[in-house]
Amino acid sequence: MFNRNKKLSTVIEKIPGLLETHPNFKRHEIYERESGFRSVLHHRDDAARELTLTVHVYEVPSDEET
């Protein structure tokens, strides 16, 4: 995820809750990164099949800052 919002901390705080709202969400995995998250979801057609989703957040300067 690339963030141009000046409040990166606010974006980072919201990610775990947003991941939990996904209908295929199963659990969060330990992933010790300040701006990274790892979660396990299940396949939409097979609840026993697990998929790992990793989200990294990067701050990108806005056009006004470049």
GIRA-V551759 format. One record per residue. N is the residue number from 0. RES is the residue in three letters. OMEGA is omega in whole degrees, -180 to 180 (* if undefined). Layout:
N_RES_OMEGA + N_RES_OMEGA
This chain:
0_MET_178 + 1_PHE_-175 + 2_ASN_173 + 3_ARG_177 + 4_ASN_-178 + 5_LYS_-177 + 6_LYS_-178 + 7_LEU_-180 + 8_SER_179 + 9_THR_179 + 10_VAL_-179 + 11_ILE_-180 + 12_GLU_-176 + 13_LYS_-171 + 14_ILE_-179 + 15_PRO_179 + 16_GLY_178 + 17_LEU_178 + 18_LEU_-179 + 19_GLU_180 + 20_THR_180 + 21_HIS_-177 + 22_PRO_-179 + 23_ASN_-179 + 24_PHE_176 + 25_LYS_-177 + 26_ARG_172 + 27_HIS_175 + 28_GLU_175 + 29_ILE_-179 + 30_TYR_-170 + 31_GLU_176 + 32_ARG_-179 + 33_GLU_-177 + 34_SER_177 + 35_GLY_-177 + 36_PHE_177 + 37_ARG_-180 + 38_SER_176 + 39_VAL_176 + 40_LEU_175 + 41_HIS_178 + 42_HIS_-176 + 43_ARG_-179 + 44_ASP_-177 + 45_ASP_-176 + 46_ALA_179 + 47_ALA_180 + 48_ARG_-177 + 49_GLU_177 + 50_LEU_179 + 51_THR_178 + 52_LEU_177 + 53_THR_179 + 54_VAL_173 + 55_HIS_180 + 56_VAL_179 + 57_TYR_176 + 58_GLU_-179 + 59_VAL_180 + 60_PRO_176 + 61_SER_180 + 62_ASP_-179 + 63_GLU_-176 + 64_GLU_-177 + 65_THR_*
